[in-house]
Amino acid sequence: MKKWIDFLRGRPALALAILFLIPPHPDRASPQIAEPGNLVLEFTNGRWFDGNVFREKTVYVVNGLISFHRARHVDRVIDLSGGFVVPPFGEAHNHNVEPLNKTDALIERYFQHGIFYIKNPNNLPNGREQVVSKINRPDSIDVTLLLCLPGWMKSITCPDFAIATT
């Protein structure tokens, strides 16, 4: 856990974006109770995007879920210092998640820009095999790779015969 926190400390945009990967806790009027062994986090002084505007509020993570109700106890308070919290971004169309583009550096660059989800609509099998172990993991980007026939056949085969591979 400490290693993960140290990793996020140097990447504030990533840390804030990760919060939106945590599903909201069901609304309840009473304070939330954490299961044994789970840290309860309180995020203060943040401006949270609600789909329309940014709203200042305190948000809790209880049992790995976002909650807008105060927890009975808090293990750690994280001051967002007036920072803006937005959901992670996605890139809907690219051809750059492939071995020629230095995959490790590419993943880091996506994280620096808050992009967690990528769709690659035309990925050849040999390139896919070289990157598949580096993607779709908790510490990496989520990528949907589609397999289409190369070259001029692409216009005939995609997307009708595209095969989602990951």
C-alpha positions as CSV (number, residue, x, y, z in Angstrom):
1,M,0.0,0.0,0.0
2,K,2.8,2.4,0.9
3,K,4.5,1.8,-2.5
4,W,1.2,2.6,-4.3
5,I,0.7,5.8,-2.2
6,D,4.3,6.9,-3.0
7,F,3.7,6.2,-6.7
8,L,0.5,8.4,-6.6
9,R,2.1,11.2,-4.6
10,G,4.2,12.2,-7.6
11,R,1.2,12.0,-9.9
12,P,-1.6,14.2,-8.4
13,A,-3.7,14.1,-11.6
14,L,-3.6,10.3,-11.6
15,A,-4.5,10.1,-7.9
16,L,-7.5,12.3,-8.4
17,A,-8.6,10.5,-11.6
18,I,-8.4,7.1,-9.7
19,L,-11.1,8.3,-7.4
20,F,-13.5,8.2,-10.2
21,L,-12.7,4.6,-10.8
22,I,-14.1,3.8,-7.4
23,P,-17.9,3.2,-7.7
24,P,-20.1,5.4,-5.5
25,H,-21.2,3.9,-2.2
26,P,-25.0,3.5,-2.0
27,D,-26.6,6.6,-0.5
28,R,-27.5,6.1,3.2
29,A,-28.5,8.7,5.7
30,S,-26.4,7.1,8.5
31,P,-22.6,7.2,8.8
32,Q,-20.8,4.5,6.9
33,I,-19.1,1.6,8.7
34,A,-15.9,0.2,7.3
35,E,-15.2,-3.6,7.0
36,P,-12.3,-4.8,9.1
37,G,-8.9,-4.2,7.4
38,N,-10.2,-1.5,5.0
39,L,-8.9,2.1,5.4
40,V,-11.4,4.9,5.5
41,L,-10.2,7.9,3.6
42,E,-11.6,11.4,3.8
43,F,-10.9,13.8,0.9
44,T,-11.3,17.4,2.0
45,N,-11.1,20.8,0.3
46,G,-11.8,19.4,-3.2
47,R,-13.9,20.7,-6.0
48,W,-15.7,17.6,-7.4
49,F,-17.2,17.6,-10.9
50,D,-20.8,16.4,-10.8
51,G,-21.4,16.2,-14.5
52,N,-22.3,19.9,-14.8
53,V,-20.2,22.0,-12.4
54,F,-17.5,21.7,-9.8
55,R,-18.8,21.6,-6.3
56,E,-16.8,21.9,-3.1
57,K,-17.4,18.9,-0.8
58,T,-15.9,16.4,1.4
59,V,-15.9,12.9,0.0
60,Y,-15.2,9.6,1.8
61,V,-13.9,6.2,0.5
62,V,-15.4,3.4,2.6
63,N,-14.8,-0.2,1.8
64,G,-13.3,0.9,-1.5
65,L,-16.4,2.8,-2.5
66,I,-17.0,6.5,-2.8
67,S,-19.5,7.9,-0.3
68,F,-20.8,11.4,0.3
69,H,-21.8,10.6,3.9
70,R,-19.5,11.0,6.8
71,A,-17.9,7.7,7.9
72,R,-18.1,6.7,11.6
73,H,-14.3,6.9,11.8
74,V,-11.6,8.1,9.4
75,D,-8.2,6.5,9.1
76,R,-6.6,9.2,6.9
77,V,-7.5,12.7,5.8
78,I,-6.2,13.8,2.4
79,D,-6.4,17.6,1.8
80,L,-6.9,18.3,-1.9
81,S,-6.0,22.0,-1.3
82,G,-8.8,23.3,-3.5
83,G,-7.9,21.0,-6.4
84,F,-10.3,20.0,-9.0
85,V,-11.4,16.3,-9.2
86,V,-12.5,15.0,-12.6
87,P,-13.2,11.5,-14.0
88,P,-10.4,9.9,-16.0
89,F,-10.4,10.5,-19.7
90,G,-10.5,8.0,-22.6
91,E,-9.2,8.0,-26.1
92,A,-11.7,6.5,-28.4
93,H,-9.5,6.1,-31.5
94,N,-5.8,5.7,-31.9
95,H,-3.2,3.3,-33.4
96,N,-0.3,4.0,-30.9
97,V,-0.6,1.2,-28.4
98,E,2.0,-1.0,-30.1
99,P,5.6,-2.0,-29.6
100,L,7.0,0.6,-32.0
101,N,5.8,3.4,-29.6
102,K,7.8,2.4,-26.5
103,T,4.8,1.1,-24.6
104,D,6.1,1.8,-21.1
105,A,6.7,5.5,-21.8
106,L,3.4,5.7,-23.6
107,I,1.5,4.3,-20.6
108,E,3.3,6.8,-18.3
109,R,2.4,9.7,-20.7
110,Y,-1.3,8.6,-20.8
111,F,-1.3,8.6,-16.9
112,Q,0.3,12.1,-16.8
113,H,-2.6,13.4,-19.0
114,G,-5.3,11.5,-17.0
115,I,-6.2,9.1,-19.8
116,F,-7.0,5.7,-18.5
117,Y,-9.1,4.1,-21.3
118,I,-8.0,3.6,-24.9
119,K,-9.5,1.9,-28.0
120,N,-7.2,0.8,-30.8
121,P,-9.4,-0.1,-33.8
122,N,-6.7,-1.9,-35.9
123,N,-4.1,-3.9,-34.2
124,L,-2.1,-6.6,-35.8
125,P,-1.5,-9.9,-34.0
126,N,2.2,-9.7,-33.6
127,G,2.0,-6.2,-32.1
128,R,-0.8,-7.2,-29.8
129,E,1.1,-10.1,-28.4
130,Q,4.0,-7.8,-27.5
131,V,1.9,-5.3,-25.5
132,V,-0.9,-7.4,-24.0
133,S,1.1,-8.2,-20.8
134,K,1.6,-4.4,-20.2
135,I,-2.0,-3.3,-20.4
136,N,-5.4,-4.0,-18.7
137,R,-3.8,-4.3,-15.3
138,P,-4.4,-2.2,-12.1
139,D,-1.2,-0.2,-12.7
140,S,-1.7,0.4,-16.4
141,I,-4.1,1.7,-19.0
142,D,-7.2,-0.2,-20.1
143,V,-7.0,-0.9,-23.8
144,T,-9.5,-2.5,-26.2
145,L,-7.6,-3.9,-29.1
146,L,-9.6,-4.7,-32.2
147,L,-8.2,-7.0,-34.9
148,C,-8.9,-6.0,-38.5
149,L,-7.5,-7.1,-41.7
150,P,-4.6,-4.8,-42.8
151,G,-4.3,-2.4,-45.7
152,W,-7.1,-1.8,-48.1
153,M,-9.1,-4.8,-46.6
154,K,-9.6,-2.7,-43.5
155,S,-12.4,-0.6,-45.2
156,I,-14.2,-3.8,-46.0
157,T,-13.7,-5.7,-42.7
158,C,-13.9,-3.0,-40.0
159,P,-15.9,-2.7,-37.9
160,D,-18.2,-5.4,-39.2
161,F,-15.7,-8.2,-38.7
162,A,-13.5,-6.7,-36.0
163,I,-12.7,-9.0,-33.2
164,A,-12.3,-7.5,-29.7
165,T,-9.2,-9.1,-28.2
166,T,-8.8,-7.5,-24.8
